[in-house]
Amino acid sequence: MTKRGLTLGTAGHIDHGKTTLVKALTGKDTDRLQEEKDRGISIQLGYAELTLPSGAHLSIVDVPGHERFVKNMVSGATGIDLFLLVVAADDGVMPQTREHLRIIELLEIPRGVVALTKVDMVDPEMVELATADIEDFLAQTRYAGAPIVPVSGVTGRGLEQLLEVITEVAQEVPERGTYPATRMPVDRVFSLKGIGTIVTGTLWSGELGTEATVSVLPAREAQELSEVRVRSIQVHDQGVERALGGQRVALNLTGIDKEQVDRGQWIVLDPAVRPTYLADVHLVLLADAPEPLTRVSRVRVDHGTQEVIAKLVLADREELRPGEDAYAQLRFEEQALVYPGDHFILRSLTPVSTIGGGRVFDPHPRKHGTDPRWRDRLRVLEEGSGEEIAQLLLHEAFPQGIRRRRLEESPYLWRHEGAKVVNRLLHQELAHEGPQSTLFLSQELRELAGRVLDALKTRAREEALDPYLTVGGIRRLVSGGQEWPALDAALELLQKQEAVVRTEHGFRWAEAAGGLEGRDAETAEQLYRNFAEVEVETPTVPAAAAKAGLTPSEGLRLVQALERHGRMVKVGEDLYYAEPVLSALIGRISAAMEERGEITLAEVRDLLDTSRKYAQAVLEHMDSEGLTLRVGDARRLRKRRR
C-alpha cells in the first residue's frame, strides 16, 4: 500500500447490489437518504471505510447506478484510485455497466476488481456464463484480465476472497504524482446545530490541517467571504488533526455559511491555479458516440463534482469522428477550477449521454482556433519533457521572464520536479537567471543583447563625441519604450561580457573611444584652454566657442563631451568651469570656512575678487554637492573636501 490514502469506487448497473455489497463488506448502509430507501436505489454518493485483512484502510465511494444519476457517478469516480465493478449474475453486463466502465477508462483509473454478485440466486452454470460475458466485455477495454470474484452480499459467500483480491490489487495501484496545491471538490454541504457549516469530499491532493485558512473556488457571483478557516476535520467519522490526499474528508468551516458554498466548488489551500473560463485539452470521442463533433460544439463537462456547459472548439481539425482523439479548447459558461493533468468527462446536451472525455493540459490558455501551432504547443505540454515544457513557458513569458521560484512551482511541471528541471536548464545554459532571480531563455536573451549592442555600435558610429545611450534611450530603440525585465538582464549580461561600459552618462559600446578623437579632439583641447586659463570668471560657452572659431552649438557639443570625460563641470544654468579651476576655487572657499567657521556670499565675492554672479554660482554648486550647509545668509562647511 502507498502512504497516500486510497479511495475505491463502486460502479455498475442499477440494482446489481452495489450498496448491499458495500454494507456486507463494511457494515455501513450507504443509502443515507429516505428517498433512496423508499425507491430502493442510490441517488447520491455514499461513503464507507473498508478495513482490509492487511490492516490497511480504504475509503469506499458507493456511486448510484441509475441512468438519471450518471452525473453523480462521474463525480464519485473522479478522484478514486481503484474500482469495484459490480455485475449481477442474473443480469450480466448491462448498459450502465458499459457506460460506467467507459467513464472509469476515460478517467484512467489504473486498477480494478469485478464482483459478480447475487450468485446465491442462480445456478453454477449461470455463474459461468456471466463470468464469460464479463471477460469478453473486459477484453475490449484496458482492464482485460481484471480479477472476477463471485460473491453474495446476502449469504456472505466469496466476501473473504474479495477482500483478499482487493488487498492485492490495492498494492499494485501506482502512487499519484503530487499536485502543486491542496484541493478538495465539495460533494455535500450541510450544517449542524452548535457546530456550523460542514463540507465533505475526497481530498484530491496535498494535506489539510486544522486551523488552516482556505479558499472556496470558484467564488460565486457577488460572493464576499471573510477568512474561511478549518475548525476541525473528520475522516470516516473520526476526528483527526490532518487529512491526507486520497482520504474521504469532512471539514467544519468557520467564516462561511451553508448557503455560501455549493457542491461543485473546491476547498483550496494556497491555490496555484485560479478559476478559468478556458482550458486547452486532449479529448477522446467514444467509438459508440452517436455522431461526430463539429469544429464547434456545445457539451456538458463533468469535472470533480461540477458539471458545466461549455463550447468545445477543435484545435487541429474541422471534425472529430467517433473513436478519434484530438486537441481542443473548452470555453466554459461559468468558471471551473482545472489543473494540468486533470481528467474530465464529456456528455451530450440532449439526450444526455457520455460521449467522451480527456485531460486538461493548459488551464489558462489564450482563445484560439485551428492554427497548427496550437496543436504543436499542446503536444509539448502533454508529451514533452520537463525541460521542453519549461522552455515553452519561458518562451511565452519573454521578455517579461518568470521568477525562478514561480517556474519551479509551476503546475505545468508538477509531474517533472520543477526545481530539478530549472537547475538542469541553468546548468546546460539553456536558461539565464537575471536580476531579481528572473529566468529567461538564453537564446532569446542573447538575441536581445545583440540588438542592444547593435544600437550602441550605431550610436558610436553616428555620434563619435557622444557614444552613450541612457537606459531610456535604449528602451526607445529596442523595446519601443517598454520596461522589459529582459532588457535589464541583457544589459547586465553585456557588462559581464565586457561588451559594454556603463558610466554616469549611460551605456556605450566597449570599443568606442568615448568621444573626442581626431579633429574633434584638437578643437576640444583648444576650447578647453579657453576655460582652463581663467581664474574665476569663466567664459560663457558662446564666447569660448567664438574664440575657438566654433559656432555656439558646436561649442556646446564639445563642452558636453568634455563634461562626460570629467574635464568640465556644469555650474548653474549656463556656466561651465574647467575641473581644475573649479577645484581650486572650492579649495579656497573651504579653507576660508575652516578658518572662520562660516562665510557669507559677500565674503566669498570679496575673497575671489569677482562679481556676485560667479560667487553665488560656485556656492550653490557646493550646496548641491553636499559640501556646504546654508544657515541664514551664511554657509558652513558640511564636510572636508577630499
C-alpha positions as CSV (number, residue, x, y, z in Angstrom):
1,M,0.0,0.0,0.0
2,T,1.1,3.6,-0.7
3,K,1.4,6.1,2.1
4,R,-1.3,8.1,0.4
5,G,-4.8,7.2,1.4
6,L,-6.6,5.2,-1.3
7,T,-10.2,5.5,-2.5
8,L,-12.2,2.6,-4.0
9,G,-15.2,3.5,-6.1
10,T,-18.1,1.2,-6.9
11,A,-19.6,1.1,-10.4
12,G,-22.3,-0.9,-12.1
13,H,-25.9,-1.1,-13.3
14,I,-28.9,-0.2,-11.2
15,D,-30.0,-2.9,-8.7
16,H,-26.9,-5.1,-9.2
17,G,-26.2,-5.0,-5.5
18,K,-23.5,-2.4,-5.0
19,T,-24.9,-0.9,-1.8
20,T,-25.8,-4.3,-0.4
21,L,-22.2,-5.5,-1.1
22,V,-20.7,-2.4,0.5
23,K,-22.8,-2.9,3.6
24,A,-21.7,-6.6,3.8
25,L,-18.1,-5.6,3.5
26,T,-18.1,-2.5,5.8
27,G,-21.2,-2.9,8.0
28,K,-22.4,0.6,6.8
29,D,-25.5,1.4,4.8
30,T,-24.5,4.0,2.2
31,D,-28.2,4.7,1.2
32,R,-28.4,7.7,3.6
33,L,-31.4,9.5,2.1
34,Q,-35.0,8.5,2.8
35,E,-35.8,8.8,-0.9
36,E,-33.1,6.2,-1.6
37,K,-34.5,3.8,0.9
38,D,-38.1,4.3,-0.4
39,R,-37.1,3.8,-4.0
40,G,-34.5,1.1,-3.4
41,I,-31.8,2.8,-5.4
42,S,-28.8,5.1,-4.7
43,I,-29.2,8.7,-5.8
44,Q,-26.4,10.5,-4.0
45,L,-22.9,9.3,-3.3
46,G,-22.5,7.1,-0.3
47,Y,-19.3,6.6,1.7
48,A,-17.8,4.0,4.0
49,E,-14.5,2.8,5.3
50,L,-13.2,-0.6,4.5
51,T,-10.6,-2.4,6.6
52,L,-8.6,-4.9,4.6
53,P,-7.1,-8.1,6.1
54,S,-3.7,-6.4,6.0
55,G,-5.0,-3.8,8.4
56,A,-4.9,-1.1,5.8
57,H,-7.9,1.2,5.3
58,L,-9.7,2.2,2.1
59,S,-12.3,4.8,1.6
60,I,-15.3,3.5,-0.4
61,V,-17.4,5.7,-2.6
62,D,-20.7,3.9,-3.5
63,V,-22.0,5.6,-6.6
64,P,-25.5,5.4,-8.0
65,G,-26.2,3.2,-10.9
66,H,-29.5,4.5,-12.3
67,E,-29.1,6.3,-15.7
68,R,-30.6,9.5,-14.4
69,F,-27.8,9.7,-11.8
70,V,-24.8,9.1,-14.0
71,K,-23.6,12.7,-13.2
72,N,-23.2,11.7,-9.6
73,M,-21.4,8.6,-10.7
74,V,-18.9,10.7,-12.6
75,S,-18.2,12.9,-9.5
76,G,-17.7,9.8,-7.5
77,A,-15.4,8.1,-10.0
78,T,-13.3,11.3,-10.3
79,G,-10.5,11.0,-7.7
80,I,-10.7,7.3,-7.0
81,D,-7.7,5.0,-7.2
82,L,-9.2,1.7,-8.0
83,F,-12.7,0.5,-8.9
84,L,-15.0,-2.3,-7.8
85,L,-17.3,-3.1,-10.8
86,V,-20.4,-4.8,-9.6
87,V,-22.2,-7.1,-12.1
88,A,-25.2,-9.2,-11.1
89,A,-25.0,-12.9,-12.1
90,D,-28.7,-12.9,-13.1
91,D,-28.3,-10.0,-15.5
92,G,-24.8,-9.9,-16.7
93,V,-23.3,-6.8,-18.4
94,M,-25.9,-4.1,-18.8
95,P,-26.0,-0.6,-20.5
96,Q,-25.0,1.2,-17.3
97,T,-22.2,-1.4,-16.7
98,R,-20.7,-0.4,-20.0
99,E,-21.2,3.4,-19.5
100,H,-19.7,3.2,-16.0
101,L,-16.6,1.3,-17.2
102,R,-16.2,3.7,-20.2
103,I,-16.1,6.6,-17.7
104,I,-13.6,4.7,-15.5
105,E,-11.5,4.1,-18.6
106,L,-11.7,7.8,-19.7
107,L,-10.6,8.8,-16.2
108,E,-7.6,6.4,-16.5
109,I,-8.3,4.8,-13.1
110,P,-5.4,2.3,-13.0
111,R,-6.7,-0.9,-11.4
112,G,-9.9,-2.6,-10.6
113,V,-11.8,-5.7,-9.4
114,V,-15.1,-7.2,-10.6
115,A,-17.6,-8.5,-8.1
116,L,-20.1,-11.0,-9.6
117,T,-23.0,-10.5,-7.2
118,K,-26.2,-12.4,-6.5
119,V,-24.6,-15.8,-7.1
120,D,-26.9,-17.2,-4.5
121,M,-29.9,-16.5,-6.8
122,V,-28.6,-18.5,-9.9
123,D,-27.2,-22.0,-10.6
124,P,-23.4,-22.6,-11.2
125,E,-23.9,-22.7,-15.0
126,M,-25.3,-19.2,-14.9
127,V,-22.4,-18.0,-12.9
128,E,-20.0,-19.4,-15.5
129,L,-22.0,-17.8,-18.4
130,A,-22.0,-14.4,-16.6
131,T,-18.2,-14.7,-15.9
132,A,-17.5,-15.4,-19.6
133,D,-19.7,-12.4,-20.5
134,I,-17.7,-10.2,-18.2
135,E,-14.4,-11.5,-19.5
136,D,-15.5,-10.8,-23.1
137,F,-16.5,-7.3,-22.1
138,L,-13.3,-6.5,-20.2
139,A,-11.2,-7.8,-23.2
140,Q,-12.4,-4.8,-25.2
141,T,-11.0,-2.4,-22.5
142,R,-7.7,-1.6,-20.8
143,Y,-8.8,-3.8,-17.9
144,A,-8.6,-7.2,-19.7
145,G,-7.7,-9.8,-17.2
146,A,-9.0,-8.0,-14.2
147,P,-9.9,-10.4,-11.4
148,I,-13.6,-11.5,-11.2
149,V,-14.8,-12.8,-7.8
150,P,-18.3,-14.5,-7.4
151,V,-19.9,-13.1,-4.2
152,S,-23.2,-12.8,-2.4
153,G,-23.9,-9.8,-0.2
154,V,-26.8,-11.7,1.4
155,T,-25.1,-15.0,2.3
156,G,-21.6,-13.7,2.6
157,R,-20.2,-16.2,0.0
158,G,-16.9,-15.0,-1.5
159,L,-16.6,-11.9,0.6
160,E,-13.3,-13.1,2.2
161,Q,-11.8,-13.9,-1.1
162,L,-13.0,-10.5,-2.5
163,L,-11.2,-8.7,0.4
164,E,-8.0,-10.6,-0.3
165,V,-8.2,-9.7,-4.0
166,I,-8.9,-6.1,-3.3
167,T,-5.8,-6.1,-0.9
168,E,-3.6,-7.5,-3.7
169,V,-4.9,-5.0,-6.3
170,A,-4.6,-2.1,-4.0
171,Q,-0.9,-2.9,-3.5
172,E,-0.5,-2.6,-7.3
173,V,-2.0,0.9,-7.5
174,P,0.7,3.3,-8.6
175,E,1.3,6.3,-6.4
176,R,-0.1,9.5,-7.7
177,G,2.0,12.5,-8.6
178,T,1.9,15.4,-6.1
179,Y,-0.1,18.3,-7.3
180,P,1.2,21.8,-6.5
181,A,-1.8,22.6,-4.3
182,T,-4.1,21.1,-1.8
183,R,-7.7,20.9,-3.1
184,M,-10.9,19.1,-2.4
185,P,-14.0,19.1,-4.6
186,V,-17.1,19.6,-2.4
187,D,-19.8,16.9,-2.9
188,R,-22.0,17.7,0.1
189,V,-22.8,20.7,2.2
190,F,-24.9,20.8,5.4
191,S,-24.9,22.4,8.8
192,L,-25.2,21.0,12.3
193,K,-26.6,22.9,15.3
194,G,-23.9,24.2,17.5
195,I,-21.2,23.2,15.0
196,G,-21.8,25.2,11.8
197,T,-21.0,24.5,8.2
198,I,-19.8,21.1,7.1
199,V,-18.5,20.2,3.7
200,T,-17.4,16.8,2.6
201,G,-15.4,15.4,-0.3
202,T,-12.3,13.4,-1.3
203,L,-9.1,15.3,-0.8
204,W,-7.6,15.1,-4.3
205,S,-4.1,16.2,-3.4
206,G,-1.9,17.6,-0.6
207,E,-2.6,17.7,3.1
208,L,-5.0,19.8,5.1
209,G,-4.7,20.5,8.8
210,T,-7.0,22.1,11.4
211,E,-6.8,25.9,11.7
212,A,-5.7,26.1,8.0
213,T,-7.1,29.1,6.1
214,V,-8.6,28.0,2.8
215,S,-10.3,29.5,-0.3
216,V,-13.7,28.4,-1.7
217,L,-13.3,28.4,-5.5
218,P,-14.7,29.3,-7.9
219,A,-16.2,32.1,-5.9
220,R,-19.9,32.6,-6.6
221,E,-21.2,35.8,-8.2
222,A,-21.1,38.7,-5.6
223,Q,-19.7,36.3,-3.0
224,E,-17.9,38.1,-0.3
225,L,-16.1,35.8,2.1
226,S,-14.1,36.8,5.1
227,E,-11.4,34.4,6.2
228,V,-12.5,30.8,5.9
229,R,-10.8,28.6,8.4
230,V,-10.9,24.8,9.1
231,R,-12.1,24.4,12.6
232,S,-12.0,20.6,12.7
233,I,-11.5,17.6,10.4
234,Q,-13.0,14.1,10.3
235,V,-12.0,11.1,8.3
236,H,-14.8,8.5,8.3
237,D,-16.4,9.9,11.5
238,Q,-13.0,10.0,13.3
239,G,-11.6,13.4,14.4
240,V,-8.0,14.0,13.0
241,E,-5.6,16.9,13.1
242,R,-4.5,16.4,9.4
243,A,-6.1,14.8,6.4
244,L,-4.1,13.3,3.5
245,G,-4.6,13.2,-0.2
246,G,-7.0,10.3,-1.2
247,Q,-8.9,10.3,2.1
248,R,-12.7,11.0,2.5
249,V,-12.9,14.1,4.5
250,A,-15.5,16.2,6.4
251,L,-14.5,19.8,7.2
252,N,-16.1,22.0,9.8
253,L,-15.6,25.5,8.4
254,T,-15.8,28.9,10.1
255,G,-16.2,32.2,8.3
256,I,-18.8,30.8,5.8
257,D,-22.5,30.0,5.9
258,K,-24.0,26.9,4.5
259,E,-25.7,29.0,1.8
260,Q,-22.3,30.4,0.6
261,V,-20.8,27.1,-0.5
262,D,-22.2,24.6,-3.0
263,R,-21.5,21.2,-4.4
264,G,-19.1,21.7,-7.4
265,Q,-16.9,24.2,-5.6
266,W,-13.5,23.4,-4.3
267,I,-11.8,23.9,-0.9
268,V,-8.3,25.0,-1.8
269,L,-5.2,25.8,0.2
270,D,-2.8,28.4,-1.5
271,P,-4.2,27.9,-5.0
272,A,-1.5,27.5,-7.6
273,V,-4.1,27.9,-10.4
274,R,-7.0,30.3,-10.4
275,P,-10.5,29.6,-11.8
276,T,-10.8,29.9,-15.5
277,Y,-13.2,30.1,-18.4
278,L,-10.8,28.4,-20.8
279,A,-8.9,25.2,-20.9
280,D,-6.8,23.5,-23.6
281,V,-7.4,19.7,-23.5
282,H,-6.7,16.4,-25.3
283,L,-10.0,14.6,-25.7
284,V,-11.3,11.2,-26.9
285,L,-14.6,10.7,-28.6
286,L,-16.0,7.3,-27.7
287,A,-16.3,4.8,-30.6
288,D,-20.0,4.4,-29.9
289,A,-20.7,8.1,-29.7
290,P,-23.9,8.8,-31.7
291,E,-22.3,11.4,-34.1
292,P,-19.1,13.3,-34.9
293,L,-18.2,16.5,-33.2
294,T,-18.0,19.5,-35.5
295,R,-15.4,22.2,-35.1
296,V,-17.6,24.0,-32.6
297,S,-20.0,22.1,-30.3
298,R,-21.8,22.6,-27.0
299,V,-21.2,19.9,-24.5
300,R,-21.6,19.1,-20.8
301,V,-18.2,18.8,-18.9
302,D,-18.1,16.8,-15.7
303,H,-15.0,17.6,-13.6
304,G,-14.7,16.9,-9.9
305,T,-18.2,17.4,-8.6
306,Q,-19.0,20.2,-11.0
307,E,-21.0,19.9,-14.2
308,V,-20.7,22.9,-16.5
309,I,-21.9,23.7,-20.0
310,A,-19.0,24.6,-22.4
311,K,-18.3,25.4,-26.0
312,L,-15.8,22.9,-27.4
313,V,-13.6,24.2,-30.2
314,L,-11.4,21.7,-32.0
315,A,-7.8,22.9,-32.2
316,D,-6.5,21.0,-35.2
317,R,-9.3,19.8,-37.4
318,E,-12.8,20.6,-38.6
319,E,-14.5,17.3,-37.4
320,L,-13.8,14.6,-34.8
321,R,-15.3,11.2,-35.7
322,P,-16.3,8.5,-33.1
323,G,-13.2,6.6,-31.9
324,E,-10.8,9.5,-32.7
325,D,-8.9,11.8,-30.4
326,A,-7.8,15.5,-30.8
327,Y,-6.7,18.6,-29.1
328,A,-9.4,21.1,-28.4
329,Q,-10.3,24.2,-26.3
330,L,-13.1,24.2,-23.7
331,R,-14.8,27.6,-23.2
332,F,-16.8,27.2,-20.0
333,E,-20.1,29.2,-19.5
334,E,-19.1,29.5,-15.8
335,Q,-15.8,29.3,-14.1
336,A,-14.1,26.0,-13.5
337,L,-11.0,25.1,-11.4
338,V,-9.0,22.7,-13.6
339,Y,-5.3,21.8,-13.3
340,P,-2.9,20.4,-15.8
341,G,-3.4,16.7,-15.9
342,D,-7.0,16.7,-14.6
343,H,-9.4,14.3,-16.2
344,F,-12.9,15.2,-17.3
345,I,-15.9,13.6,-18.9
346,L,-17.9,14.9,-21.9
347,R,-21.6,14.4,-22.1
348,S,-24.0,15.4,-24.8
349,L,-26.6,18.1,-24.1
350,T,-29.6,16.2,-25.2
351,P,-30.2,13.4,-25.0
352,V,-27.8,13.3,-22.1
353,S,-25.2,10.5,-22.5
354,T,-21.5,10.0,-22.1
355,I,-19.7,10.7,-25.4
356,G,-16.1,11.1,-24.4
357,G,-13.5,12.5,-22.0
358,G,-10.0,13.7,-21.8
359,R,-7.3,15.5,-19.9
360,V,-6.5,19.2,-19.3
361,F,-3.1,20.5,-20.3
362,D,-3.4,24.2,-20.0
363,P,-6.0,25.8,-17.6
364,H,-5.1,29.4,-18.7
365,P,-4.6,29.5,-22.5
366,R,-5.4,32.3,-24.9
367,K,-8.5,31.9,-27.1
368,H,-7.6,30.2,-30.3
369,G,-8.9,28.2,-33.3
370,T,-7.4,25.5,-35.6
371,D,-4.0,27.0,-36.2
372,P,-1.4,24.1,-36.3
373,R,0.8,25.9,-33.8
374,W,-1.7,25.3,-31.0
375,R,-1.6,21.6,-31.7
376,D,2.2,21.7,-31.5
377,R,2.1,23.7,-28.3
378,L,-0.4,21.2,-26.6
379,R,1.7,18.3,-27.8
380,V,4.7,19.8,-25.8
381,L,2.5,20.2,-22.7
382,E,1.2,16.7,-23.0
383,E,4.2,14.7,-24.2
384,G,7.2,16.9,-23.7
385,S,10.0,16.5,-21.0
386,G,10.1,18.9,-18.1
387,E,12.9,20.9,-19.9
388,E,10.8,21.2,-23.0
389,I,7.8,22.4,-21.1
390,A,9.8,24.9,-19.1
391,Q,11.4,26.3,-22.2
392,L,8.0,26.7,-23.8
393,L,6.8,28.6,-20.7
394,L,9.9,30.8,-20.8
395,H,9.5,31.5,-24.5
396,E,5.9,32.6,-23.9
397,A,6.8,34.8,-21.0
398,F,9.6,36.6,-22.9
399,P,10.5,39.5,-22.5
400,Q,8.9,39.6,-19.0
401,G,10.5,36.4,-17.8
402,I,9.4,34.2,-14.9
403,R,10.6,34.4,-11.4
404,R,12.6,31.3,-10.6
405,R,10.5,30.1,-7.7
406,R,7.3,30.6,-9.7
407,L,8.7,28.4,-12.5
408,E,9.9,25.7,-10.1
409,E,6.4,25.5,-8.5
410,S,4.6,25.8,-11.8
411,P,1.6,23.4,-12.1
412,Y,2.6,22.7,-15.6
413,L,5.7,21.0,-14.2
414,W,4.0,19.1,-11.3
415,R,5.0,15.7,-12.9
416,H,8.6,16.7,-13.5
417,E,10.0,18.1,-10.2
418,G,10.2,21.7,-11.3
419,A,13.3,22.7,-9.2
420,K,15.4,19.9,-10.8
421,V,14.2,21.0,-14.2
422,V,15.2,24.6,-13.6
423,N,18.6,23.5,-12.3
424,R,19.2,21.4,-15.4
425,L,18.3,24.3,-17.7
426,L,20.7,26.7,-15.9
427,H,23.5,24.1,-15.9
428,Q,23.1,23.5,-19.6
429,E,23.0,27.3,-20.2
430,L,19.6,26.9,-21.9
431,A,18.1,29.4,-19.4
432,H,19.7,32.5,-17.9
433,E,18.9,33.9,-14.4
434,G,18.8,37.7,-14.5
435,P,18.1,40.4,-11.9
436,Q,15.7,39.6,-9.1
437,S,16.0,35.8,-9.9
438,T,14.1,36.2,-13.1
439,L,14.6,33.5,-15.7
440,F,14.8,33.9,-19.5
441,L,15.5,31.6,-22.4
442,S,19.3,32.0,-23.1
443,Q,18.9,32.1,-26.8
444,E,16.2,34.9,-26.7
445,L,18.2,36.9,-24.2
446,R,21.3,36.6,-26.3
447,E,19.4,37.8,-29.4
448,L,18.1,40.8,-27.4
449,A,21.6,41.5,-26.1
450,G,22.7,41.5,-29.7
451,R,20.1,44.1,-30.6
452,V,21.2,46.3,-27.7
453,L,24.9,46.0,-28.7
454,D,23.9,46.9,-32.3
455,A,22.1,50.0,-31.1
456,L,25.2,51.1,-29.1
457,K,27.5,50.5,-32.0
458,T,25.3,52.6,-34.3
459,R,25.3,55.3,-31.7
460,A,29.1,55.2,-31.5
461,R,29.4,55.5,-35.3
462,E,26.9,58.3,-35.6
463,E,27.9,60.3,-32.5
464,A,31.6,59.8,-32.0
465,L,31.7,62.5,-29.4
466,D,28.7,61.2,-27.6
467,P,28.5,57.4,-27.9
468,Y,26.4,57.0,-24.8
469,L,22.8,55.9,-24.5
470,T,20.7,56.1,-21.3
471,V,18.5,53.2,-20.3
472,G,15.6,55.2,-21.6
473,G,17.3,55.8,-24.9
474,I,18.0,52.0,-25.3
475,R,14.4,51.2,-24.4
476,R,13.1,53.6,-27.1
477,L,15.4,52.0,-29.7
478,V,15.0,48.3,-28.7
479,S,11.7,47.8,-26.8
480,G,9.5,50.7,-28.1
481,G,9.9,52.4,-24.8
482,Q,8.6,49.5,-22.7
483,E,10.2,48.4,-19.5
484,W,11.2,44.9,-20.2
485,P,12.9,42.9,-17.4
486,A,14.7,41.0,-20.2
487,L,16.3,44.3,-21.3
488,D,17.8,44.8,-17.8
489,A,19.1,41.2,-17.9
490,A,20.6,41.8,-21.4
491,L,22.5,44.9,-20.2
492,E,23.7,43.0,-17.2
493,L,24.9,40.2,-19.4
494,L,26.7,42.6,-21.8
495,Q,28.5,44.2,-18.9
496,K,29.7,40.9,-17.5
497,Q,31.0,40.0,-21.0
498,E,32.7,43.5,-21.0
499,A,31.0,44.2,-24.3
500,V,29.5,47.5,-23.0
501,V,30.7,50.1,-20.4
502,R,28.4,51.8,-18.0
503,T,29.2,55.3,-16.7
504,E,27.3,58.1,-15.1
505,H,26.5,59.2,-18.7
506,G,24.9,55.9,-19.7
507,F,26.0,52.9,-21.6
508,R,28.4,52.8,-24.5
509,W,30.0,50.1,-26.7
510,A,33.2,49.0,-25.0
511,E,35.3,49.5,-28.2
512,A,34.0,53.1,-28.6
513,A,36.6,55.6,-27.6
514,G,34.2,57.6,-25.6
515,G,34.4,60.6,-28.0
516,L,37.0,63.3,-28.7
517,E,39.0,61.8,-31.5
518,G,40.9,63.3,-34.5
519,R,39.9,66.9,-35.4
520,D,37.2,67.0,-32.7
521,A,39.9,66.2,-30.1
522,E,42.1,69.0,-31.3
523,T,39.3,71.5,-31.4
524,A,38.1,70.4,-27.9
525,E,41.5,71.0,-26.5
526,Q,41.6,74.5,-27.9
527,L,38.2,75.2,-26.5
528,Y,39.1,73.7,-23.1
529,R,42.1,76.0,-22.8
530,N,39.7,79.0,-23.1
531,F,38.1,77.8,-19.8
532,A,41.2,76.5,-18.1
533,E,43.2,79.8,-18.4
534,V,40.8,81.8,-16.3
535,E,40.9,82.1,-12.5
536,V,37.3,82.9,-11.5
537,E,35.2,84.5,-14.2
538,T,34.7,81.5,-16.6
539,P,33.5,82.5,-20.1
540,T,30.1,81.6,-21.5
541,V,30.0,78.7,-23.9
542,P,29.2,81.0,-27.0
543,A,32.1,83.3,-26.0
544,A,34.6,80.4,-25.6
545,A,33.3,78.8,-28.9
546,A,33.7,82.1,-30.8
547,K,37.3,82.4,-29.6
548,A,38.0,78.8,-30.9
549,G,36.3,79.6,-34.2
550,L,33.2,77.5,-33.5
551,T,29.5,78.1,-33.6
552,P,27.7,78.2,-30.3
553,S,26.1,74.7,-31.0
554,E,29.4,73.2,-31.9
555,G,31.0,74.7,-28.8
556,L,28.2,73.3,-26.6
557,R,28.6,69.8,-28.1
558,L,32.3,69.7,-27.4
559,V,31.8,71.2,-23.9
560,Q,29.3,68.5,-23.1
561,A,31.7,65.8,-24.4
562,L,34.4,67.3,-22.1
563,E,31.9,67.2,-19.2
564,R,31.3,63.5,-19.8
565,H,35.0,62.9,-19.6
566,G,35.1,64.8,-16.3
567,R,37.2,67.6,-17.5
568,M,34.4,70.2,-17.4
569,V,31.8,70.8,-14.7
570,K,28.5,72.5,-15.2
571,V,27.8,75.1,-12.5
572,G,24.4,76.7,-12.5
573,E,22.2,77.0,-15.5
574,D,24.7,78.2,-18.2
575,L,28.2,78.2,-16.6
576,Y,30.9,75.7,-17.2
577,Y,34.2,75.5,-15.4
578,A,37.3,73.6,-16.2
579,E,37.5,71.0,-13.4
580,P,40.9,72.2,-12.1
581,V,39.8,75.8,-11.9
582,L,36.6,74.9,-10.0
583,S,38.5,72.6,-7.7
584,A,40.9,75.5,-6.9
585,L,38.0,77.9,-6.2
586,I,36.3,75.4,-3.9
587,G,39.6,74.8,-2.1
588,R,40.0,78.5,-1.3
589,I,36.4,78.9,-0.1
590,S,36.6,75.7,2.0
591,A,39.9,76.9,3.6
592,A,38.3,80.2,4.5
593,M,35.3,78.5,6.1
594,E,37.5,76.2,8.1
595,E,39.3,79.3,9.4
596,R,36.2,81.5,10.0
597,G,33.6,78.8,10.9
598,E,31.2,80.2,8.2
599,I,31.2,82.5,5.3
600,T,28.6,84.7,3.5
601,L,28.1,85.4,-0.2
602,A,29.5,88.8,0.2
603,E,32.7,87.4,1.8
604,V,33.1,84.9,-1.0
605,R,32.7,87.7,-3.6
606,D,35.5,89.7,-1.8
607,L,37.6,86.6,-1.3
608,L,37.6,85.8,-5.0
609,D,37.6,89.4,-6.1
610,T,34.7,88.7,-8.5
611,S,31.1,89.6,-9.1
612,R,28.1,88.3,-7.2
613,K,27.2,86.1,-10.2
614,Y,30.2,83.9,-10.1
615,A,30.4,83.8,-6.3
616,Q,26.8,82.7,-6.0
617,A,27.1,80.0,-8.8
618,V,30.1,78.4,-7.0
619,L,28.5,78.5,-3.6
620,E,25.2,76.9,-4.9
621,H,27.3,74.2,-6.6
622,M,28.9,73.5,-3.3
623,D,25.5,73.3,-1.7
624,S,24.3,70.8,-4.4
625,E,27.3,68.7,-3.9
626,G,26.7,68.4,-0.2
627,L,29.9,70.3,0.7
628,T,28.2,73.2,2.5
629,L,25.2,73.9,4.6
630,R,23.3,77.1,4.3
631,V,22.4,78.7,7.7
632,G,20.6,82.0,7.2
633,D,22.8,84.2,5.0
634,A,26.0,82.2,5.7
635,R,27.4,78.8,4.7
636,R,29.1,76.3,6.9
637,L,31.4,73.5,5.8
638,R,29.4,70.3,5.9
639,K,32.4,68.0,5.2
640,R,36.0,68.4,4.3
641,R,36.6,68.2,0.5
642,R,38.9,65.4,-0.5
